[in-house]
């Protein structure tokens, strides 16, 4: 969140990102909403904005406060006001899987003289020994908590006495079988909706019980339909979507796109994988999936593909795949970076350092999606023209939107003839040379013969 822009001006350009806060804030983001809107973006998703200890803020201390380094609640209200003025939604990152040791519930448990404290069942301890926990507090946690849970907490040779996220001491897993935990997060959801948020992405949703997600989702829908996006790192279709959420991060499509463009999978294999996942999902959920070619959990797409032309094709496929396309900040201008934290380098605001052709193409693709109903709510079919060329067809009513995407120069004459005979008209293309395609071609068709 704090890697984008500061109300005090652009952030310093770095070759490596330190695991510390860089100074970006919510007012700075609000000042750049016109830029984001100009890309054809209709909603912004914010990683955690709450009071927390780390630079990434996934170790939440208080879900109902806005971190002062980001400008506090007033800055959030200004951001929401400006976003809504521009017709954009604001999606918050909810973190119900774990909390910081500095969270009120954990702190009260540590200092309670009652082993049956109301918060003793909020977390999942590996041993039923409150005194043992207090000894670890005196030896390990006390200094860390005194610093406001800032900095690193990695005791050598010791395992946490409680369940965590990925073994991280500063991310204490909550007990989702405790109804009070659910009640707390329902209150959090209601309060942020009251403050103007439009929906939520649920962090580590694949680590939450289905029953917890069902009830949390129901709480989010009390005041009308709201987007709830589950973070699922595997097959989203293996979860009861539609009951637990109305969207999920589409990592299956991400993998198929990446494997196709890097040569690990043929167009036919990529089409098979995309089609299979589409058929597994409820239709309403499929068209609401959170599509991505990059995120704060993946290396930058320009780093993975090593070719801006291929990056452009990744966005082209993403726009045509079932679901809603997204742009991870900086991917549209060709920013590079490997795994965390270098995939979270400060946004580059010097236009002289941008890949302008890529940026313009991304904006054109997003505008194309907004203009074509089949790309938003239509049915989905994927096929291959040849091993190097993917074909995607979206249909709604009597209108079809067709995309051909080649990862290298490929002969597509027969596919072009089919489009022509069906009366399809090109809407966007890059790399078409007679019967050969080394890029992508988008076309729209009327009727059912395309």
N, C-alpha and C positions, 0 to 999 in steps of 0.2 A: 504493500500500500504506500509506503513512504519512498518508493523508488521512482515515482512518476514526476511530480513537480511540487515545488515549494512556493508558498505565497510570498516568499522573499526572493524568488527567482529560480532559474534553472539549477539543478543539482550538479555538483562537480562530476566531470567525466572520469571514469575509472576503468582500468583494464582488468582488475580483479575486485570482487565485491567483498568487503569485510562483513563479518556476521555482527553487524551493529546498525543502529538507525542512521539513516542518511539525511533526514530532515524534510522529506516530502510530507504534505499535509492535505487536509480536506479542502481548505480554501484554494490551495494551489490547483487541486483537481477541478474544482468548480470553475476556475479561470480558464481551464483548457477544455471545457465541455463542448465549446463550439468546434474545436479541432476534431474531437471524437464524433460529434454529430455529422461533421463533414465527410467522415468515412462511411456514412450510412448506418451507423450503430444506433440501435433503438433502446439499449439497456446497458448499464454498467454494473459489473460484479466486483465488489470490494472484498479483498481478503480482510481478516479481522481488524476492526477499528477500536476494539475494546481496550480497557486498561489491562496491560499484560507486562511481562518481564522482558521477553525477547524482542528482537527486531522484527520477526515475522508475526508475532502476537498470537500464535496458536496455543500458547500457554496462558489462557485467559484467567485473569484475577477477578474481574467483575464484568459480566455480560451486559449490565445495564448502564455502564458508563462509557464515554468516548475518551480514549487516551488523550491526555493533555498535549502530548507532542504532536497530535494530529489536529489540535484546535478545539477539542472539547465538543460538547453537545451543540453549542451554538453554531459551530462550523458545520456539523452534520446537517443541521436544519437549513443552513444557507445552501449547502450542496443539493439537498433534496428539492428545495424551492426552485433552484436554477434548473435542475434536471427536469423536473416536471413542467417547467415553463417551456423547455425545448421539446417536450413530448417524450422524454426518456424515463425509463424505469430504473430504480435503484435496488439491487439485490445484495443482501448482506450475507456474510459467511458465519454460519452458526456452528458452534463447537460443543456439542453435547456429549462427546465421547469421553473427554477428560478435562481437568482443570489444573491450574497452577497450585503448588503448595501454599501460595499466599492467598488463595480464595478464602472467603470468610468461613465457609463450612469446614474446611480443613484446619484452619487456624483455631477455630473454636474447639474442634475435637482435640487438637494437640494440648490445649490449655484447660481442658475440662477435667474435673476431678471425678467425673462419673463415667465409668466404662460403658454405661448404657446411654451415653449422650445421644441426643436426637440426631446427631450427625455421624454417629459411629457406623451406621449402615449406608452412608452416602458413598463410601468408597469400598474398593475390593482389596482388603488386606490379606497378605499371604499367611499371616498367623494372627490368631485371636489374642493378641498380647499388647495392650495399650502401653504398658510400662516399657516393653521392648521398643515400641515406636518412639516413646519419649527419649529413650537413651540414644536412639539414632538421631533424633531431633537435636539433642545436646551436642552430639559428635559431628553431625553432617549438615543438618538443615538450618540450624539456628543462625549461623553467619549468613547463609544464602538468603534466608527470609528477612534478616535485618537489613539487607541491601535492596529490599523490595523485590526479591526474586529476579534481580538483574544479573547478567553474566552467566557463566557456565556452571553446571552442577553435574560433575562426573567423578564421584568418589572412586579412587583406585581400589580394585579388589573387592568391592561391595556391590551387592545386588539390592535394588529397592525392596523395601518390606511390603510393598503394595503393587498391585497390577498397574501397568503404565501403557502409554502408547509407544510401541517399538523400543521398550526398555529405557526410555528417557525419564530420568528422575523428576524432571520439572513438569511432566505431563501425567498427572495421577488419574487413573481410570475411575470413572464414576460407576456406581452400582445401578444399572438400569432396571433392576428388578424392584427397586425401591420406588413406590408410587410418588414419594415426595420429590424425587429427582425429576420425574415427568412433570409434576405440577409446577416446579420451578421453571422448567424450560417452556412450558405452555405460557406461563406468565411473561417470560422474556420475549417470546414470539408476539404475544398480544401487545406488549408495550412498544416494541419496535414498529409494528404495523401502525399503532396509534401515532407514533412519531413521524410516519411518512414513508417508511420502507415499503417496498412493493412485493418482496418475496425473499427466499433464502436458498443458499446452497448449504447443504449439511455436510460438514467435514467428517471424514472417516465413517460415512454412513454404512459402509460394508462391515463395520465392526459393531453395529448396533443391532439389538434384537428386532425382528420384524414387528413384534407387538408394540415396542416403544415407538418405532417409526410410524406405525399406523395411527397411534394416538396423537403423536406430535403433528403429523400431517393434518389430522382432523382439527386440531387446535388452530392451525394456520388457515384453514378454510372457513372458520366461523363467520368471518365478515365478508365472504365472497371468495371466488376462485383466485388463488395466489400461486405463483410458481414456487415449487419446492423441488430442488435439484439435489439428488443424492450423489455424493462422491462415491463411485464404484470403480475400483481399479481393474476389475475383471469384466466378465460378461454381465452386462446390466440385465439381460433377459432372464438371468437365473434368480432374480429377486422379484417379489410380487408387486411390481410397479403398477400404478393405478390405484393400489390400496395404500402403499407406504409413501408415495410421492407421485407427482405428475411429470417428472423429468429425471434424467440422470446424465452424468458426464459420459459421452459416447467414446470411451477408450477403445472399443472394438472397432469402430469405424476409423479411429485414429491409427490403430495398428495396421489395418488393411491398406489405408492410403499410404502410410509410410513404407510398408513392405513393397507395395507396387512401385513407388517412385524410386526406391533404392535398388530395385531389381531382385529383391528377396522373394517376391511373388509375382506371377504373371497377372495380366489383366483379368484372365479367366478366373484365377484363384481369388483375386481381390473381389471380383463381382460375386463369386459364390459366397464369400464371407459376409459381404454387405447384405446380400439378399437374405441369407439365413438369419442374421440378427434382426432384420426388418420383420421377417415373418414371425419371429418369436415374440415380438413386442405388441402390446395393445396399440391399435392404430393411433389413438389420441396421444399416447405416450411417445410413440415413434416420431411423430411430427413435432414433438416438443423437446426432443433430446438436445442436450448441450453438446454440439459438435465442436471439435477443436483440432488445431494442428500444432498447438503449443500451449503450455501452462506453466505455472510456477513450480510444477513437479516434474517437468520434462526438459531436456536440453532444447535450446532454440531450434526451430525448424530450419533456419538458414545454416546452422552448424551441422545438423544431421544430413541435410541434402547437398550442401556445399555448392549450390547452383541456384541463383535467384530465379532462373526460368522454371526450375522444378518447384521452387517455393510458390511461385505464381500458380502452377498447376495444382499444387496441394490445396490452395484456397479455392480454385475452380471446382475441384471435386467436393470439397467441404460444403460449398454453397448448394450443390445439387444433391447431396446425400440427405436422406430423411432427417429432420431435426432443424435446429436453429444454429447457424454458423456463429463463431466467435472469433475475435482477434485478441490475442494476448499482446499487451502493450509493447510496441516496438517491433513486433514481427512484420508489421506492414511496411516498415522502412528498412528491413533487412538486418536488424540487430542480431548479434551472435552471442553465444554463451553456452557453456557446457552445463553440467549438473549444478544443482543448488550449491553455493549461492550465486554462481556466475550467470545463471539464467535470470537473475533478478538485478542486473546492473541498472544504473540510473538511465532513464529515458533520454535519448539524444534529441535535443531541441534545435540543433544547428542544421537547417535544411541542406546546407552544403555537404553534409555527411549522410544524407538520406539516399536510399535507392528510390528515386522519384518515380521511375517507371513501375516498380513494384507497388508503391503506394497508390498510384493512380489506378492500377489494375485492380487492387483490392477494393478500392472505393467503387469502381465500376461494377464489380461482381456483386457487392452488397446492394447497390442500387438496382441491379438486375433482379435480384431475389425479391426486393421489395415491390417490384413492378409486376411480378408474375405469380398469380395465385397458385399454380401447380407446384412451385418451389416452396410454398409455405404450408399448404395443406393437402397437396396432391398425393396420389399413390406413387409407389417407388418400384422401379425395376432396374436391375443392373445386369449387364452382359459384356462380352468382349467382342470387339471387331477382329482383333488378332492378339497375340500374346503381349503386344506393346501398347494396345489402345483399348481403353475402357469406354463403355457406352452406358450412360445413365438416362433413363426416361422417367419424367414425372408427369402425371396426368390428373387433370381436374375438369370435369364436364367434357366439353368437346375441344379442350385446349391441351396441348402437350408441350413440354419443354424438354429438349434433348441436348445432351452434352456428349461430345467426343473428346477424350483427353489422351494424348499419346505421351509416353515418357521419353521417347526418342523418335527420330524421323521414321514414319511408318506409312505404308500404302493403305489408304482408306477409300479408294475410288468407289467400291461397291456401296459402302455406307453413305457416301455423299450422294450417289445416285438414288438411293432409297429415300433420303431426305428430300431431294429435289422432286422426285415423282409424287411424294406425299404433299407437295406444296409448302414445305417448311421454309421459313425465311431466317437467314442468319441474323443473330442479334449481337453477337460478340465473338471475336476470333483473334487468335494469335498463333502465328507459325504455320498457316495454311499456304501451301505452295503446289497448286495444281492438284494432282491426286494424292499428294503427300501431306501429312500433318506432323509437325514437330512442336506441339503446343496444345491448344484447345480450340474447339468450335462449339458455340452455343446456338441453338436454333429453336424457334417456336413454330408450332404446327396447329392447324385447325383440322378437326376430324379425327378418325381413329385408325388411319392407315400408315402413320409414320413409323 
